[in-house]
Amino acid sequence: MESQKYRRLQRFFSPRHIAVIGASAKNQWFANCLLNARQMDDSIRFYPVNPNAAEVFGVSACPSIAELPSAIDFAVVVVKALLVPKVLAELNERGIRNVLLISSGFAEVGREGRSLQEEISGFCHAHGIVLMGPNCLGFINPPASASVFAGGSVEGRVLSGGIGVVAQSGAASEVMVTKLLKKSLGISLYVTTGNEAVLTVEDCLEYLVHEEHTKVITAFIEGFRDVERLKAIARKAAEKGVPIVLIKVGRSSKARQAAQSHTGAMAGNDAVLDGFFRQWGIIRVDSIEELAETANLLARCPLPAGDGFGLCTLSGGLCGLYADLCHQYGISVPSLAPATVARLQSLLPDFAQPDNPLDLTGAGFFHGMDAILEALIADPNLDIIAPLSIPPAHADDALAHNLNEAFLGLMHSSPKPLVPIAFREVGDHARAYYHAHGVACIEHPELGFKAVAHLMEYAAFQRRIKGGV
């Protein structure tokens, strides 16, 4: 990304003095912007513009754009679609060229709306205005303590971290971010793009590839504008080792129709895009839950050196279930090396039959889990290990803590990734516990094994490009 363009977007995503044109107590947009910004930083200042109100939600209002103070570095526009061209012209006269357009009624509603959107797009390009939207919720930039976000459905405080979020659907993005927050994952930048009259999803993906805090990019996509540019972005992301995990709607005709009526985006040829994603290491998932599980693994788990998956649990039945799921998702579950089998026979009860997946037969509850894990880690056939974990129900859960100490003691010294698999439900205390230890835990085998498959596929992709294959 050109340094000048990067710095321009960096300024766009870091405003401190924000005018809201059309702010009103009659809808939630201004109130949501205030609340979200105050969770980031109390020093962010808002200036509602409303000729018919002295204040809006306790904030003194300006009667017009012309009377705004000179410090304004960003504007949010919440007026009827037909009034937007006049508002943009007034903002331009004041030198305000960073704009979020929340208003709907543009390309998503048909020919007249498309014509109006083309008009504002042309004006913005001609005058150097960066405009996000129309028909979108805005963004949150936790590392910069900045927020211009009009949504109100994210559950939990958006903390700073390494996950970038880009979505053409504002409401879907709120579900995504909520799921990521429940995984205790922090956000590097959370962006919604809406109809993309000026700022596109490709712009945001490219920015995130170069953004220093971003380790994994997640996205909700209804349609791409520039697939050739996406190819260049994917190539740079691959070079930097920044995985892109996305939902791309459009597998069905109904989904393509919904995308067109929502943001006016063309969904594209789904089969062609699938091949494109595989070629360039972009991970396509089918649900928001799968996206969150995959981002969790990629953010917290080193890439394995090969594709051998080793698992252990306390149930022969679960061993069979896990083996079937691995087969379903194309995960290799190789047999243990003879030396590993011999070592495990010396550690497990006489009736145990060491294999992969490994049935610990209850011995792991009492002693020797560290030695069992060391044997699996040393096995040349295995590249990533899923040790047994008991999620602690509370701080004094001695059984869970004693068992988990085995893999926690090896997390940082192991040359192979360890991804524990939970033996019972993971509650809020356990999630905080895993987060405090930097652990990506498999809560639900079906989703978790899908994520493991994506991790392995991405690792194989990285090995291919580094090996020149």
N, C-alpha and C positions, 0 to 999 in steps of 0.2 A: 504494500500500500504506500502510495506517495506520502512523504512525511508531511507535506502541507495539508493534504486531505485528512490525514490522521489527526493532526493538531486541530484542524477545524472541527472535526467530530468530537474530539476531546473537550473542546470548549462548549460545544452543544450539550454534551452530557454532564456538564458541571456548572449549571447556573446557580446564582445566589439571589438575584433580584427578579422576581417573576410577576409579570402583569397577567391578569386573567380577564380577557375581554368577553363580556357577557356573563360574568359571575353573578349568581343569583341564589337566594335562599329557596327558590322554587324547585330546584333539583339538587342532586347529591354531588355534582362534579367538583365544585369549588371546595365543599366541605371535605371530600375525599382527598383532594390535593393537599389541603392543609394538614390533615391528620397524617397522611403518609410522609410528608416532608418533615413534620415535627418528630416522627419516629427516627428520622435520619439525623437531623440537626436543627436545633431551635433557632439558629442564626439565619436560616433561609427566610427571606422576606417576600411576602405576597402583596400585590397591589390590585385589588379587584376594580374593574372598570364597569360602572353601572350608572347611567345618568339619572336613574330614578331611586337611588338608595344612598344614604349617607354612609352606611356600613353594610357589610355582608358577613354574617357569622362572626361578628365582633371585630372585623378588620375594616378600617376606614377605607372608603371607596373614592375613586376618582371619577368625575363625570364624563371624561373623554380620554382618548388616547393622547391627544395633544397636551393634556395637562399632567401626564405621567412624569415622574422625576427622571433625570438623565441617567440614573444608575441602572435602569432596566436592561438586563442582558438576555431575557427570554420572554416569550408571550405564549399563553394558552388561549385558544380561540374556541368559544362555546356559543356561537350564534347560528341563526338559520343559514342554510347553505347559500341562499341567494345573496346574503350580506357579506359573505366571506371575501370576495374580490375587493370590495371597498375597504374592509378592515385590513387586508394585507397591504393595500396601497398606503393606508395611514401609518401602519407599522413601519413600512419601508421608509417613509418620509422622516420618521423618528430615528432611523438607523437600527431598528430592532429586526434582526434577520435570523433569529433562532425561534422557530414556531412549532408548537404542538397544536394540531387541528383535531379536536375531539368530534366536532359536528359530523353527522351523517347526512345522506341525501346526495351522494355523488355517483361514482361509477357503479356502485352496487345496486342502484335503482333503475338503471336503463339508459337510453340514449341521451336524454336531457342532462341527466346526472353526469354521464361520461363527458359531455361537452363542457359542462361547468368545471369538472376536474381537470380537463385539458387546459382550460383557461388559467386556472390557478397554478398549474404545473408550469406553463409557459412563463407566467409572470415571475414565479420564484426562480426559475433557471436564469431568466434575464437579469435579475437583480441580486443574485447570489444569496438567496434565502434558503436555508436548510429547513425543510418542513417535514415533520413526522405526521403521517395520517393522509387524508382524513379518516374518520371512522375508526379511531383507535384510542387506547387508554394512556399512552405515554411510556415513561421509563423510570427505573430506580437504579441508581449508581452507588451502591454501598461503599466501595473504597474511597470515593470522593465525597461521601456523606451528602449526596444530592438526590433529590426526588422530584419529578414532575409526573405524578401518577394519579390518575383519576379513578382507578378501580377501588372497590371496597370489599373484595371477597377473598383476599389472601389471608390464610389462617396462620398467624404467628408473625413474629418480627423478622424482617428480611435482614439477615446479617451478612457481613462481608466474607467472601470466600472465593473459591476457584471455579464455580460453575457459571458459565454464560448462558443466558436464556433469550432466545429470539422467537417471536410468535407473530403471525399475521392475525390471529384471533386473540382478542384481549381476554375474553372469558376463559377460553381454554388455557391461556397462559397462567391465569390465576390458580387453576387446578394444578398445573405443572409445578409452579413455585411452591404451593402448599405441600405437595408430595415431596419435593426436594427438601424443604425445611423440616419435614417429619423425619427425614433421613439425617438430620443435623448437618446438612450441606449448606455452605454459605454461597453467596451469589457475587460474581464479579461485575455483571451488568445484566439488567433485566429490561428488555426492550419489546414493545409491541409496535407493529408497523402499519396495520390496517390496510387501506387501499393503495398506499405507496405512490402517491402523486409525485413525490420527489425522493425521499429517503426510502430505499428498498431493502428487502431482506438480505440481498447480496451485499449491500453497503455495510449492514450490521454484522453479518458473518465475517466479512473481510476485516472489519475493525476489531472484532473479538479475537481473530487469529493473531493479531499483532499486539493486543492488549496484554500488559505484563502480568496481571492477576489471573487471567483465564487459563485453566488447565484442561477443562472439558467444555465443549459447546453443545447445548441442547436446543432443539428448535421444533416448532409446530408450523408446518408449511402447507398452504393450500395450493400455491402455484408459484413457479419461478418465473422471473422476467428475463433472465440472461443466463442460459445454461453454459455457454462458453466461458463466461466470467466465473461461474460457479466452479468450473473445472480448474481454473487458475487458483481459486481460493482453496479448493480441496488439495491441490498439489502443495501449496504453501503450508496448509495445516498438517499434511503428512510429513513434510520436511521438519516442522517444528515439534512433531509428536503431540499435536493437540487433536484428540478425537472429536468428531462431529456425530452426535446422536440425534436422529430426527424422526418425527412422525410426519409422513407425507400423505395427506388424505387424497383420495382419488382412485382407489382400487375399484369402486363401483360407480355406475352412472349417477346414482343418487348423490354420492359424495362429491362428484365433479359438479353436479348441478348446485349443490349447497355452497361449494367454494365460490362459484361464479356469482351467486346471489348475495354472498356475504361480503366479500372484499372486491369483487370484480376481477379476481385473478383467474388466469387460465390454468387448469390443473395439469395439463400436459399428458403425454403418452406414458402410462404407468409402467408398462413392461420395459420400455426404453430407459426410463429413469432407474428402474431396479438394476439393470445392467451397468448403468453409469455409476450408481452408488457402489456396487461391488468393485468396479474397476478402480475407484478412487478412495476406497477405504472409508466411505461414509456409512455409518451404521443406521439402518432403517429399522424401526420398531413399530409395533402395532397398537400400543396402548400407552397412556401416560404412566401407568404403574410400571410397565416394562422399561420405559425411558428412565424413570427414577432409579430403578434397580441397577440398570446398566451404568448410568452416570455415577452411582455410588461406588460400584466396583472400579470403574476407570479412574475415579478420583483418588481412591484409597489403596489400590492394589497395583504393585509393580507388574509389568507385562511378563508373562511366563516365557521361558526360553524354548518351549515346545508345547505339544498338545496333549500330553498325558495327564489325566485327572485322577487323583486319588481321594477316596472318601472313606470316612469311618463313622459308625453310629453304634447304637446299642440294640439293634433289632435286625434279625434276618429278613423280616418282611420289608423293612425300610430299605435294606440293601437291594432287594429286588425292585422296589419302586424306583429307587435312585438310578439303578442300572437301566430301567426302561426309559426314564426321562432323559438320561444321557443319550441313549440310542435315538430317541425322538428328535433331539436337538443337535445330533451330529457330534457329540462330545466323545472323545476317545477315552475309554476306561481300560487301560492295559493291565495285563496280569502282573503281579508283583515278581520282582527278580528273585531267584532261588535264595540268595543271601538274605533278602528281606524276610521271606517266609520263615527261614530258619531262625532269624532273630526274633520274630514275632512269636514263634512257637515257644521260645524260652521265656517270653514275657506274659503270655496269655494262659488261661487254664488249659488243661490237657485236652478237653473236649472241643476247644476252639479250632476252627479251620481257617487259617489266614488266607484272605483273598482280597480282591478289590472289586467292589466296595468291601470294607472290612467291618465285620461284626465283632464288636468288643466283648460281647456276652456279659456285660455288667461289670467287668473287671476295671474298666476305666473310671468307675465311680470311686474306687478306693485307693488305687496306687498304680504307679508305673506309666501314667499317661505321657509324661515327658519323654520317657525312653521309647514308647510306641511311636510318638510323633517323630522323634529323631531317626528311627528306622525308616519311616515313610519318606522323610525328607532326603535321606541318603539313597533312596531307591533310584537307579538311573532311568527307570521307565516312567517316572512321575515328574511332572513339571509344575504342577499346582496342587496344593493339598487342601481338602475341606475337613478340618478336624471337628470332632464333636464339641459342641458348646451347650451349656445349660444357661439360658438367660436368667440373670438374678432377678428375683421378684422384689428384693429390697436390699438395703445396705448390709444386713446381717445374714444374708442367705449363704451360709457356710458351705453347703454342698456345691452350689454353683461356683462360688469363688475358688474353692479348692480345685475343682476340675479345670476351670478356665485358666488357672495359673500356668498350666502346662503349655498351652499354645501362646498365652501372653508373654511368657518368658522367652519364647523362641521367635516372636514376631519380627524383631529387628535383626536378629542374627541369622535367621534362615535365608539361604541363598535362593529359596523358592517361595513364591507367594503363598500365604496361608489365608484362607477364606472360610472361617468357621461356619458350620451349619447348625442352626438352632434346633434343639430337641423338643422345645415347647414354645408356647406363644411368647412373643417379644413385647413387653409392655413399655411404658414410658421410662421407667427406671432403667430397664435393660438397654433401651436405645441410648440414653444418656451415658450409661456405663460403656457401651461399645464406642460411642463417639469420643469419650474421654481417653480411650486407649487407641484411637485412630483405626478402629477395626471395621471392615465392611463385612457384615454378617448376612448370611443367607437366611432370611426369615421364612419364606415360602418357597419350597423346592421348585415348583414349576416356573415361577417368575425368576427365581434366583439362578436356576440352571440355564434359562434363556440368556440371562446376563453373563453367565460364565462362558457360554458359547460365543457371545459377542466379544467378550474380552479376548478369548483365544483367537477368534477370527481377526481381530484388530492387531493382535501380536504377530500373527502370521503375515498379515499385510505389511507391517513394519519391517519384519525380517526380509520380505521379498524386496521392498524398495531399497533397503540398505545393502542388500546383496546384489542389487542391479538386475533382479529377475523380473 
